[in-house]
Amino acid sequence: MPADLKGKVALVTGGATGIGLGAALAFARAGADVAVNYSKNETAAAKAVKELQGLGRRAIAVKAHVAREPEVKAMIDRVARELGGLDILVNNAGWTRAVQPHRNLDALTDEVLDGVWAVNVKGAFYCVRAAVPHMERRGGGAVVNITSVAAFTGQGSSMAYAGSKAALQTMTKSLARALAPSIRVNAVAPGLIATGFGGWTEAQCEATAKVTPTGKLPTTEDTADAIFYLATSPAITGQTIVVDGGLVELGPRA
Ligand SMILES: NC(=O)c1ccc[n+]([C@@H]2O[C@H](COP(=O)([O-])OP(=O)(O)OC[C@H]3O[C@@H](n4cnc5c(N)ncnc54)[C@H](OP(=O)(O)O)[C@@H]3O)[C@@H](O)[C@H]2O)c1
């Protein structure tokens, strides 16, 4: 039976587009009020809020660069104030820049090394740190971190990106232990999803789909299903669901 999230509040960072928007819509369809965070794309954020409100929910867009802790604190306080609390946090905001081939070590600049670490690792941590007191006030909550198959394979848009997602994988387990029993912390590790993230071309997406065991790339909705499941399953913490059509676990289809 699908979870009933009436009276619950979810915050999805980077929730105005792609995978984050898919998750925000899934929470709203189940009855939650939803805040979507963005750092630049105000147009997408306004559109997302309209779509969420169209489902009959309260929805707000909150601008904050997740790597800046004062902005994160202000964002989470505002969500709790305007929507009445915070129950679910999805750390979905992510940043990368393609630096390929990985062998080109000199191309991996400090801007990329520091940028991925700041957004993908510190940003997620700042959001959890600010969210915990609000969740505790409601008797508990759930966090879902969006990592990547790059965390397991070391492949992906850049070596630094893969490393940052591996750090977030490990931090998911550390946080799950540290925040138990009241707050559950899990991760979803997507494979290639055609959102435009990472700058993958249509040809690269097609080639990956061809060798994917399920015969196609997962969608943002497929990924949102896994996020929703982990956010609403009371017996699951410290876990990861890989949403990649079986490619990492089974290897490429011949
Ligand atoms: N698509 C894939 O193949 C894939 C695979 C594995 C993992 N992922 C992960 O999935 C997550 C979502 O990506 P997506 O594919 O849905 O791409 P996307 O549509 O580009 O989403 C990324 C979101 O992050 C937001 N963002 C970036 N920097 C931010 C910052 N400093 N503060 C707040 N928000 C920020 C962006 O909003 P603004 O433009 O407003 O900054 C954007 O809405 C990312 O964490 C990514 O690493 C994606």
The ligand as an ORCA input file, in Angstrom:
! r2SCAN-3c Opt
* xyz 0 1
  N      21.583     12.115    -14.303
  C      22.472     11.171    -14.011
  O      22.949     10.421    -14.892
  C      22.908     10.961    -12.579
  C      23.576      9.765    -12.272
  C      23.992      9.559    -10.957
  C      23.736     10.498     -9.994
  N      23.097     11.647    -10.331
  C      22.860     12.615     -9.251
  O      21.500     12.964     -9.222
  C      21.360     14.263     -8.649
  C      20.395     15.073     -9.494
  O      20.894     15.217    -10.810
  P      19.973     15.253    -12.108
  O      20.428     14.189    -13.007
  O      18.545     15.314    -11.724
  O      20.471     16.620    -12.782
  P      19.893     18.109    -12.695
  O      18.502     18.154    -13.223
  O      20.927     18.982    -13.314
  O      19.822     18.376    -11.123
  C      20.844     18.935    -10.377
  C      20.183     19.937     -9.450
  O      21.137     20.370     -8.464
  C      20.926     21.743     -8.256
  N      22.153     22.327     -7.743
  C      23.392     22.307     -8.292
  N      24.264     22.932     -7.499
  C      23.560     23.360     -6.415
  C      23.899     24.068     -5.237
  N      25.155     24.480     -5.000
  N      22.911     24.327     -4.334
  C      21.649     23.920     -4.561
  N      21.270     23.263     -5.652
  C      22.210     22.976     -6.568
  C      20.549     22.302     -9.622
  O      19.793     23.504     -9.446
  P      20.382     24.941     -9.949
  O      20.555     24.805    -11.445
  O      19.348     25.934     -9.564
  O      21.675     25.110     -9.239
  C      19.699     21.177    -10.191
  O      18.324     21.379     -9.916
  C      22.772     14.838     -8.535
  O      23.228     14.726     -7.211
  C      23.609     13.930     -9.423
  O      24.923     13.832     -8.994
  C      22.669     11.908    -11.598
*
